[in-house]
């Protein structure tokens, strides 16, 4: 087994999906986290392209969170059974990320941040979840794509947990997605990781 080291900020951001994949696969890795000050002073100049996350595999760096996620998902069995499933997994993952990254996580004015957050949920996130809920419930399956958990399910779980912590009542219209979230979070590996990992705002 290679030695894996993930190097990223001490937040969820673009690194948490990588951590979730390791947890779901029950594969050990070194979780190197740093502050923004440490990034500027030390870590940035050591990365291939000047940004992160970086996954080091036996010391060899791999950049771009999408590339890292797809590599690990394929290696650990979370990227579908064929190329069509791979495409649909990427579709769900991309749609969820597109909407959730609209949240004003870096705003410093708390009142304005709350107002913007409500708007993003109302105009973007909740309409998307409504569409996914219908598609998923019509399918009557255990997972978003195929017959196994994929990184699309992990992405959904990650974001719904964030929403749940913000305002659980927002998830009331999506019982099937909530059930999928809970099914994923209670699987061996993920359950232990989520019980002990640091809670971050984003």
PyMOL commands that set and color helices and strands:
alter all, ss='L'
color gray80, all
select helices_A, chain A and resi 16-25+36-46+65-76+83-100+110-139+151-171+175-185+190-196
alter helices_A, ss='H'
color red, helices_A
select strands_A, chain A and resi 4-9+30-34+54-57+60-63
alter strands_A, ss='S'
color yellow, strands_A
deselect
rebuild
show_as cartoon
